[in-house]
């Protein structure tokens, strides 16, 4: 850990960056194929469908984040049998939760969309898309586990290969089902669900590549060791609450757009694709921080933790500035690429300056998330997210008179709230390492 260099950081981060850049392509492709073949109401329906699926699926995002931190710490402490057992425990948990989501989807989908206050002219599109996406729920949650485990090991190139397989299949099927066969929102949803099953298969192949054939043959006593399983559930419970709080925040952002009408809702959804791309790419350095910080804590190295935080922070800051400039410069052209609706285009261009600020103002919170996830400090992450959500709701209520500009200012403020809450907890974390 003492020999960690910028070259090491970049070598580990670039496959994550490429893979993360592909993650929001799910939403971008869905929005683009619908935006270029349908109207504002259909795009708004898919926008709310994407938000609904993200809210529900990413409620279980702890399966990725918790597993990354625990895997990195196990590796830093020497690895061994625990790496196999941890993967098996988490996979059983993820696939089981996904199966429950699928079985309950006939009740969950209409209820979730009801709570989203979907406009009447967008309701059918939102339901068709969301119902189709739930067919991939077990695969999606299982892949969260496999992706987190690979990132925790630092096997970022294998994680990238899985992500490429997922996105390649998703793009092909979305274009085929929507643009060629004319299946509309349901076609976009089912294409993504099939791609999620492909991603799960590729993740299982990657695990076999790392651990060898028959890696899953682990004794029941080892897999379900009370202390280890309890720790997995405890860390994940706090991260789950944190994830729910943040997803509620973004859901409230989407609902704020819906409150203003179908055009602002669709325009905000288009701009959020740019935000998603910048956030997912910059998360490449946050994920690297997770693995490096987790390994440093597993080895009891305070120096390693500080160096990992500093080097990943340098890359994150540079990346945030570059993304802000890129969004500001190319935003108008990208907006016309995503949607043909003139009203949606005009509204998105008007809000573009706010969107361009997100990578710079959001970067500190994304990096600090990575540091605390690697440290498996779920309680700190949970508290920071809850504080951020509460302050965001107050800010949004106070700024409603500013219309869509107020919606975006409240979102920008939420990133600053979260970064401040995590930043205040950082000195204590550093003092606890190496004692």
C-alpha positions in Angstrom: 0.0 0.0 0.0 3.0 2.3 0.6 3.9 2.0 -3.1 0.5 3.1 -4.4 1.0 5.5 -7.4 -1.1 7.5 -9.8 -0.3 4.9 -12.4 -1.6 2.1 -10.1 -4.8 4.1 -9.5 -5.4 4.8 -13.2 -4.6 1.2 -14.2 -7.3 0.0 -11.8 -9.7 2.8 -12.6 -9.8 2.9 -16.4 -11.7 -0.4 -16.9 -14.2 0.8 -14.3 -14.5 4.1 -16.0 -15.2 2.5 -19.3 -17.6 0.0 -17.7 -19.4 2.8 -15.7 -19.7 4.9 -18.8 -21.7 2.0 -20.3 -24.0 1.7 -17.3 -26.2 4.8 -18.0 -26.4 3.7 -21.6 -29.3 1.5 -20.4 -31.3 4.7 -19.7 -29.8 6.6 -22.6 -30.7 3.9 -25.2 -34.2 3.5 -23.7 -34.8 7.2 -23.8 -33.3 7.7 -27.3 -35.1 4.9 -29.1 -38.4 6.0 -27.5 -37.6 9.7 -28.0 -36.9 9.3 -31.7 -40.0 7.0 -32.4 -42.6 8.4 -30.0 -43.9 11.7 -28.6 -43.3 13.6 -25.3 -45.9 11.6 -23.4 -44.3 8.3 -24.4 -40.9 9.6 -23.4 -42.3 10.9 -20.1 -43.8 7.5 -19.4 -40.5 5.7 -20.0 -38.7 8.4 -17.9 -40.9 7.6 -15.0 -40.6 3.9 -15.7 -36.8 4.2 -15.6 -37.0 6.2 -12.3 -39.4 3.6 -10.8 -37.2 0.6 -11.7 -34.0 2.4 -10.5 -35.8 3.2 -7.2 -36.8 -0.4 -6.6 -33.8 -2.2 -8.0 -31.2 0.2 -6.5 -32.9 -0.2 -3.1 -30.8 -3.4 -3.2 -27.7 -1.7 -4.5 -26.1 -2.6 -1.1 -25.5 -6.0 -2.8 -22.9 -4.3 -4.9 -21.5 -1.8 -2.4 -21.4 -3.9 0.7 -19.8 -6.8 -1.1 -17.1 -4.6 -2.6 -16.0 -3.3 0.8 -16.2 -6.7 2.5 -14.3 -8.4 -0.4 -11.5 -5.7 -0.4 -11.1 -6.0 3.4 -11.0 -9.8 3.2 -8.3 -9.5 0.4 -6.3 -7.1 2.5 -6.4 -9.5 5.4 -5.1 -12.4 3.4 -8.1 -13.6 1.3 -8.4 -17.4 1.3 -11.6 -19.4 1.7 -13.6 -16.3 2.9 -13.5 -14.8 -0.6 -15.4 -17.8 -2.0 -17.8 -18.0 1.0 -18.6 -14.3 0.8 -19.5 -14.5 -2.9 -21.8 -17.5 -2.2 -23.5 -15.8 0.7 -24.2 -12.7 -1.2 -25.3 -14.5 -4.4 -27.9 -16.5 -2.4 -29.1 -13.3 -0.9 -29.3 -11.4 -4.2 -30.9 -14.1 -6.3 -33.5 -14.7 -3.5 -34.4 -11.1 -3.2 -34.7 -10.8 -7.0 -37.0 -13.8 -7.2 -39.2 -12.2 -4.6 -39.4 -9.0 -6.6 -40.4 -10.9 -9.7 -43.1 -12.8 -7.9 -44.6 -9.6 -6.3 -44.2 -7.5 -9.5 -47.9 -7.7 -10.5 -48.7 -5.8 -7.2 -45.5 -3.7 -7.0 -45.6 -2.1 -10.5 -49.0 -0.5 -10.4 -48.6 0.6 -6.8 -45.2 2.2 -7.5 -46.5 4.0 -10.6 -49.5 5.3 -8.6 -47.1 6.8 -6.0 -45.1 8.4 -8.9 -48.2 10.3 -10.0 -47.7 9.4 -13.6 -49.6 11.8 -16.0 -52.6 10.1 -17.6 -51.3 10.3 -21.1 -48.0 8.6 -20.0 -49.5 5.9 -17.8 -49.7 3.0 -20.4 -46.1 3.6 -21.5 -44.8 3.7 -17.9 -46.6 0.5 -17.0 -45.5 -1.5 -20.1 -41.9 -0.5 -19.6 -41.7 -1.1 -15.9 -43.5 -4.5 -16.0 -41.1 -5.7 -18.7 -38.0 -4.6 -16.7 -39.1 -6.7 -13.6 -38.6 -9.9 -15.6 -34.9 -9.3 -15.2 -35.0 -8.6 -11.4 -33.2 -11.8 -10.2 -30.5 -11.4 -12.8 -30.0 -7.7 -12.0 -29.6 -8.3 -8.3 -27.4 -11.3 -8.8 -25.1 -9.2 -11.1 -24.9 -6.5 -8.5 -23.2 -9.1 -6.2 -20.8 -10.4 -8.9 -19.8 -6.9 -10.0 -19.2 -5.8 -6.4 -17.1 -8.9 -5.7 -14.9 -8.4 -8.8 -14.4 -4.7 -8.0 -13.4 -5.6 -4.4 -10.8 -8.0 -5.8 -9.5 -5.3 -8.1 -10.4 -7.4 -11.1 -11.7 -4.4 -13.0 -11.0 -5.8 -16.5 -13.3 -8.8 -15.9 -16.0 -6.4 -14.5 -15.6 -4.4 -17.7 -16.0 -7.5 -19.9 -19.3 -8.3 -18.1 -20.6 -4.7 -18.5 -19.7 -4.7 -22.2 -21.7 -7.9 -22.7 -24.7 -6.4 -20.9 -24.7 -3.1 -22.8 -24.0 -4.6 -26.2 -26.9 -7.0 -25.9 -29.1 -4.2 -24.5 -28.4 -1.8 -27.4 -29.0 -4.4 -30.0 -32.2 -5.6 -28.5 -33.6 -2.2 -27.8 -33.1 -1.0 -31.4 -34.4 -4.3 -32.7 -37.5 -4.5 -30.5 -38.4 -0.7 -30.7 -37.1 0.7 -33.9 -37.5 -2.5 -36.1 -40.4 -4.4 -34.6 -42.3 -1.4 -33.1 -42.8 -2.9 -29.7 -42.6 0.6 -28.0 -41.9 0.9 -24.2 -42.5 -2.8 -23.6 -39.9 -3.7 -26.2 -37.3 -1.4 -24.6 -38.0 -2.9 -21.2 -37.8 -6.6 -22.3 -34.6 -5.9 -24.2 -33.0 -4.6 -21.1 -34.3 -7.6 -19.0 -32.8 -10.1 -21.4 -29.5 -8.2 -21.3 -29.5 -8.5 -17.5 -29.7 -12.3 -17.7 -26.7 -12.2 -20.1 -24.8 -10.1 -17.6 -25.5 -12.6 -14.8 -24.2 -15.4 -16.9 -21.1 -13.4 -17.8 -20.5 -12.6 -14.1 -20.7 -16.3 -13.2 -18.2 -17.0 -15.9 -15.9 -14.4 -14.5 -16.1 -15.9 -11.0 -15.2 -19.3 -12.4 -12.2 -17.7 -14.2 -11.0 -16.3 -10.9 -11.7 -19.2 -8.5 -11.7 -22.2 -10.9 -14.3 -24.8 -11.6 -16.5 -25.9 -8.7 -15.8 -22.8 -6.7 -19.4 -22.9 -5.3 -18.7 -26.3 -3.5 -18.5 -24.8 0.0 -19.7 -26.4 3.2 -23.0 -25.1 4.6 -21.3 -24.3 7.9 -18.8 -22.0 6.2 -21.4 -20.3 3.9 -23.8 -19.7 6.7 -21.3 -19.0 9.5 -23.4 -16.9 11.9 -20.8 -14.2 12.5 -20.0 -13.7 8.8 -23.6 -13.8 7.6 -24.6 -11.4 10.4 -21.9 -8.9 9.3 -23.0 -9.2 5.7 -26.6 -8.4 6.7 -25.6 -5.6 9.2 -23.4 -3.7 6.7 -26.0 -4.1 4.0 -28.9 -3.0 6.1 -27.3 0.4 6.8 -26.2 0.8 3.1 -29.8 -0.2 2.1 -31.3 2.6 4.1 -28.7 5.0 2.6 -29.5 3.9 -0.9 -33.3 4.2 -0.3 -32.8 7.7 1.0 -30.8 8.8 -2.1 -33.2 7.0 -4.4 -36.1 8.8 -2.8 -34.2 12.1 -3.3 -33.9 11.4 -7.1 -37.5 10.2 -7.2 -38.6 13.5 -5.6 -36.6 15.3 -8.3 -38.4 13.4 -11.0 -41.7 14.0 -9.4 -40.9 17.7 -9.1 -40.5 17.7 -12.9 -43.8 15.8 -13.3 -45.4 18.4 -11.1 -44.5 21.0 -13.8 -45.9 18.9 -16.7 -44.8 16.4 -19.3 -42.4 18.7 -21.1 -40.3 19.7 -18.0 -40.4 16.0 -16.9 -39.1 14.8 -20.3 -36.5 17.5 -20.5 -35.1 16.8 -17.0 -35.0 13.1 -17.9 -32.9 13.9 -21.0 -30.5 16.0 -18.9 -30.3 13.4 -16.2 -28.8 11.1 -18.8 -25.8 13.4 -19.0 -25.6 13.6 -15.2 -25.8 9.8 -15.0 -22.9 9.4 -17.5 -20.7 11.9 -15.6 -21.6 10.3 -12.2 -21.0 6.7 -13.4 -17.7 7.6 -15.1 -16.4 9.5 -12.1 -17.5 6.6 -9.9 -14.6 4.8 -11.5 -12.3 6.6 -9.1 -14.8 6.2 -6.3 -14.9 2.4 -6.9 -11.1 2.4 -7.0 -11.1 4.2 -3.6 -13.5 1.5 -2.3 -11.1 -1.3 -3.2 -7.9 0.6 -2.1 -9.4 1.9 1.2 -10.9 -1.5 2.0 -7.6 -3.2 1.4 -5.8 -0.6 3.5 -8.2 -1.1 6.4 -7.9 -4.9 6.1 -4.1 -4.5 6.4 -4.5 -1.9 9.2 -2.6 0.8 7.2 -3.6 4.4 7.9 -1.0 5.7 5.5 -2.4 3.5 2.7 -5.9 4.9 3.4 -4.8 8.5 3.2 -2.7 8.0 0.1 -5.6 6.2 -1.7 -8.0 9.0 -0.7 -5.6 11.7 -2.0 -4.8 10.1 -5.3 -8.3 9.1 -6.2 -9.4 12.6 -5.1 -6.9 14.2 -7.6 -8.3 12.2 -10.5 -11.9 12.9 -9.4 -11.5 16.6 -9.3 -9.9 16.7 -12.8 -12.6 14.5 -14.1 -15.4 16.7 -12.7 -14.0 19.8 -14.3 -13.7 18.1 -17.7 -17.2 16.7 -17.6 -18.7 20.1 -16.6 -17.0 21.7 -19.6 -18.0 18.9 -22.0 -21.7 19.1 -20.9 -21.7 22.8 -21.3 -20.1 22.7 -24.8 -21.8 19.7 -26.3 -25.1 19.7 -24.5 -27.3 21.4 -27.1 -26.2 19.0 -29.8 -26.7 16.0 -27.5 -30.2 17.1 -26.6 -31.2 17.2 -30.2 -29.7 13.8 -30.6 -31.8 12.3 -27.8 -35.2 13.9 -28.6 -36.9 15.4 -31.6 -39.6 17.2 -29.7 -39.0 21.0 -30.0 -40.6 21.9 -26.7 -38.5 19.3 -24.8 -35.4 20.5 -26.6 -36.0 24.1 -25.7 -36.7 23.3 -22.0 -33.6 21.1 -21.8 -31.3 23.8 -23.3 -32.7 26.3 -20.8 -31.8 24.0 -17.8 -28.4 22.9 -19.3 -26.2 25.3 -17.2 -27.5 23.7 -14.0 -26.9 20.2 -15.4 -23.3 21.2 -16.3 -22.6 22.1 -12.6 -23.4 18.6 -11.3 -20.1 16.9 -12.1 -18.1 19.6 -10.1 -20.5 19.9 -7.2 -21.3 16.2 -7.0 -17.8 14.8 -7.3 -16.9 15.3 -3.6 -19.9 13.3 -2.4 -19.3 10.5 -4.9 -15.6 10.1 -3.8 -16.5 10.2 -0.1 -19.1 7.6 -0.7 -16.4 5.3 -2.2 -14.1 5.9 0.8 -16.8 5.1 3.4 -18.1 2.1 1.4 -14.6 0.6 1.3 -14.4 1.2 5.0 -17.8 -0.5 5.4 -19.0 2.4 7.5 -22.6 1.9 6.7 -24.0 3.9 9.6 -22.1 7.0 8.5 -23.3 6.6 4.9 -26.9 6.1 6.1 -26.9 9.2 8.3 -25.4 11.4 5.6 -28.0 10.3 3.1 -30.8 10.9 5.5 -29.6 14.4 6.3 -29.1 15.1 2.6 -32.7 14.0 1.8 -34.2 16.0 4.6 -32.4 19.2 3.6 -33.1 18.6 -0.1 -36.9 18.4 0.6 -36.7 21.7 2.6 -34.7 23.4 -0.2 -37.1 22.1 -2.9 -40.1 23.4 -1.0 -38.5 26.8 -0.5 -37.6 27.2 -4.2 -40.8 26.1 -5.9 -41.5 29.6 -7.0 -38.5 29.3 -9.4 -40.2 26.6 -11.4 -37.7 24.1 -13.1 -34.7 26.3 -12.1 -35.6 25.8 -8.5 -35.9 22.0 -9.0 -32.3 21.9 -10.3 -30.9 24.3 -7.7 -32.3 22.0 -5.0 -30.6 19.0 -6.6 -27.3 20.7 -6.7 -27.6 21.7 -3.1 -28.3 18.0 -2.1 -24.8 17.0 -3.3 -23.2 19.7 -1.1 -25.2 18.6 1.9 -24.1 15.0 1.5 -20.4 15.9 1.0 -20.5 18.1 4.1 -22.0 15.3 6.2 -19.4 12.7 5.1 -16.5 15.2 5.2 -17.2 15.9 8.9 -17.0 12.1 9.6 -13.7 11.6 7.7 -11.2 12.6 10.4 -12.7 10.1 12.8 -12.4 7.3 10.3 -8.8 8.1 9.7 -8.0 8.0 13.4 -9.6 4.6 13.8 -7.4 2.9 11.2 -4.2 1.3 12.4 -5.0 1.5 16.1 
